[in-house]
Amino acid sequence: MADGAGGVAELFVSMGKWAVAPAPVLIRTLLGSCVGVVLYDRVAKMGGVAHVVLPDSRGDTALPGKYADTAIPAMIADFERMQGRKSQGRLVAKIVGGASMFQTTTPTLNIGKQNHDAVERILAARGIPILARELGGDAGRRLTLDTQTGTVSVRVPGGADYDI
Amino acid sequence: MSSDGHSLSPLQLRLLGTIFERGAEAGSRALTQWLGQAVHLTISEVDQVDITEVSGLLGPEEATVAVCAMSFSGRLDGQLLLVFSDAAGLALADMLLHQPSGTTIAWTELERSAACETANIVGCAYLNALSAHLPGGSAGQPETLIPGPPEFRHEFAASLLQFAVMEQASALERVLLIKTRFQAARADLDWVLLFVPTPHSLADLARSTA
């Protein structure tokens, strides 16, 4: 964990990883085709970001942060372990990313869209409401979660930060 | 070659490095002619990298880079990416326009076009040389590599790498990247050429170098 410009600790989440932290921490990730899943507990002021690469693990347990169906449960388990209680009914979500810069050689292989669909399905199944979505397009995005406020800000290359 | 058909042994990676040096030599000749000064391309890295380590391979993740992306198809499919820091890309425009370094300060249509033309020249030379030196593929496979038109983008370094490796990441835990660096006698060229095959083409490379 590093200190940011404002003296607030910052965590960077790499591709295929996740992080959960109590306030005050800024959690950041950079997204292309991957989807960033933000979970936030307003009461506990605790937040998490998963950097999901693919929708479905198909039983692969080597890199749980890589897949939507393993990363989201793993992140929720971290909330519950750190708080010592069930998170049901306490979490809200925001989702960001899923862009497509290149035409793939397989036209049906729109990973960004598949990731988005999988994340929506998994969050719905767990009853976690999605408060905001910033998805698609053809540019990368920088996502920052402020665990103090739950604010999620997004920046595209050459642009300014905006909240979603 | 490992049982998954995509992992390359150190020996295979060295062999690929030797083959790709041929592409780099052809790129050196083409770029030297295009820029009017000696430029030397060298293969700096041929490696399979864990996807969790990909984000930082072009330097700071949040740095904005300029990229000219060319797809290629034929014997192999994938992406060839000529990546510049902003300063290096703008210096290229000065070099091509015979202006003092520092004259160009923004990416207008002219600078973007100059960057894409440079990518086209070096990319075509590189791919033609690879076509000539790649070991034999499957029967009936086309032998040539056909480049697509380069496309200019400004992107976060980490996001660009994600876009580039996504097809490989969809099938593999580790992705193959072949990185070429540039050196010139009269200028510091902070450029990188990345060769990123699709999973299918990576399997082809693994088979043909086994």
Interface residues (C-beta under 8 A of the other chain):
Chain A: F12 S14 M15 G16 K17 L30 L31 G32 S33 C34 V53 L54 A62 L63 G65 K66 A99 S100 M101 F102 Q103 T104 T105 T106 L109 I111 A139 G140 R141 R142 P157 G158
Chain B: I51 T52 E53 V54 S55 G56 E61 E62 T64 A69 S71 S73 D77 Q79 R153 H154 E155 F156 A158 S159 L160 L161 Q162 F163 A164 M166 E167 A169 S170 E173 T198 H200
